Amino acid sequence: MATWREDDNSQPVTGLPPEWGRVIIPDTPAELALEAKRVRRELRWAARRRRWTGNGSLFRSPFAILLITLVLALSSLFSMVGPLGRAPRSSEPDVDLSLTGVTLTDELGRSVRIGKYLPAVILILDACVCAQLTTAVTGAAPAGVTVLLVGRQSPTESGPGIRLADPTGLARDRSGSGPATADQATVVLVDNTGRVTRLVRATTTVEPFRTELLALHP
């Protein structure tokens, strides 16, 4: 009969029938592989004995107990290893970025560097008019903080702010904001050094970034 070796890398299994006695499962793949090899060898021995004796039940034998326990142990091991291979999603984007050198186009077709307007709150409006939001942001922005309205084309119907065209999506790419969301704006807060301090990928209200907006200063 094969037995599980109990040492510092083993742990008892609970919840099994009491008649099975004390069962210890090694928690390392190497030891599990060794035990699996031993179980297979003993199952072959049991099969030969059954042919010789013509009686007995494999499923009531210690070998079946060990096999079931091994399957449970391997299932538990794979369930723990699986999530480790997946990187967790971050709830906040990486905002250690700079938009100082990004150049867009104003309503007259002239090239304009974002660095000229810092600090700024940039509303990227590729898929949203968002006039109510831009009005709220303009009212909440501290003195000296510029409100920039950016779209693939100049967002002429989006309320107060400096309107800039970004036909290539450069501002969206450099800020890491991802694709546009229908009927929602992407908001990028940029301090006076050009560093992005907050990124909100989809919103129709100023509340998610009001505190950070008030913290911007010339």
N, C-alpha and C positions, 0 to 999 in steps of 0.2 A: 504493500500500500504506500502511495506517495503522500508525503506530508509537506505542509508549507513551513518554511524555516522562519522562525520568529527572531528578528534582530531589530536594530535601530531604524531600518528602512522599511519595516513591515507595520501593518496596522490591522487590528481585528475587524471582522465583518459582523455587523449586527443585523437583526431582523430575519435571520435564517432559522429554520426549524430547530428546536432544542436538541432533537435526537442526532443532529449532525455534529454536535459537540463544538469545540472552539476551533474556528477556522481563521487563519491569518493570511492576508493577501500582501505580497511584496508590492511596493508602490513604485518600483523602477522597471522600465521596459525590459532591461537585460534579465532581471530575475524572472519576470513573467514569461519571457521566451524560454528560459531553462525549464520552468515548471510546465509549460505547454509541451515541451519535448518529452518530459517525464510522463505526463498524462497520456500522450499518444502511445508511448511505449507500454504503459500499464493497460491501456485499453486493448492493445493487441494481445497482451497476455490473458486478459479477461476473456476475450473472444475465443482464444485457444482452449481455455479451461471449460468454457461453456460447451464447446464441441466435444471435449473429452467426457464431461460429466453429464451433459444432456439436461441440466436444470440450472436454476439460479436466474436472477433478473439483473441485468446490467444497470437498470435505472434505480435499483435499490442498493447498489454497491457504492463503496467510497469513491470509486473512480468517476462515477457520474456526478457525485457531489463536487469533486475537484474540478470537473469540466465545466459545470454550471457556474461555479465560483470564478473560474478563470474568465469565462465570457463576461460576467458582470464586471470584473476588474478591468478588462480591456475596454469595455463600453465606457466606463467611468474615466479611464485614462484619455480616450479619444475626445470625450466631451470637454475635458480640461485643456487639451492641446489645441483643439480647433480654434477657439476664440483668440489664442495667442498669435495666430498667423494673420489676424486682421487688425489693421491699425485703427484705433478709435477715431471717430469723427470729432473734429474740433467744433465747439459751439460758437467760437469766435474766429474770424479770419485773421490771417497774419497781416498786421497793419504796419510793419516796419518797412514802409515804402516811401518813396519821394516822388512828387509830381512837379517839382520845381522846373524841370526842363521841358515839360509837355507844352507843345505849341498847338493852339487851335485857331479858329477863324471867327472874327467878329461879324456883325451884321453888314458891314461894308466890304467884307471879303478880305480884310487885312489879317495878317498873322499876329497872334497875340499869345504871349507866354503866360501860363498860369501863375508863374512866379511873380508877375507884376502885381497881382491882386491879393497876395497873402497878408494875413491869414484869411482863409475863405471856407465857406461851406458850399460844396459843389453838389448840385442836384442833377443827376443824370436821368434825362427824361426821354429816352429812346422810345418807350412804349406807353407813355403817360403824359397827358397835358398837365394835370396836377396843379392847377392854378390855386386851389384852396391851400394846398401844402406850401407852395412857394410864398404865398401871402403870410402864412403863419410863421414860416422860417424867417422871413424878412423882419417881421415884428419882434421875433425872439432874439435875433442876432445882436450881440453887443456892438457898440460903436466901434468902427474900424474894421469890422469883420465883413468881408465882401460875400454877397450871395451870387454864385455863378450858376446859370441855367444852361446845361449842356445837352445837346441832342445830335442825332445824325445830321439833322438840319437845324438851323437856328430856331429854337422853340418860341415863336413869336406870340403864342396865345397862352403862355404859361405863367402870367402874372409878373410881379416886379422882380428885377434882378438883371444882371449883365448876361446877355444871351450870346452863346458861343456855339458854333457848329463843329462837330467832330465826326466827319463822314467815315473815317477809318476805324472809329471806336478806340482810339489811342488812350483816352482817359480811363475808359472802362478796363482796358487790358492792363494798364500800368497800376491801377488801384487794386486789381485783383477782385473786382466786383462780380465777375461772371456775366452770363447772358441777362438780357433785359427781362423783366417780369411784367406781364400785361397789367395796365392800370395802376402800377406802383412805381415809385421812384427809387433809385439808388442814391444814397446820401453819403458823401465823403467829406469828412472834416479834415482840414489841412492847417497846420500851425504856421507861424511866420518863418519857419526854416524850410517849409515844403514837405514836412513829414506828415503822413496820414496818421491821425490820432484816433479816428473812429470810422468804421465802415458799417453801414446798414444797407443790406442788399435789397430789401423790398419793404417799403413803408408808404403810408398815406397820411401820416401824422408826425408831428415834431416830437412827441413824447419819448420815443425810444432813445433820442440823442440830445434832449434839451440840456441836461446837466453838462455834457461835454461841450455843447455849443456855447453855453454861457462861460465856460472855462477858457475859451479862445480869447486871445488878446493880442493887440498889435505889437 
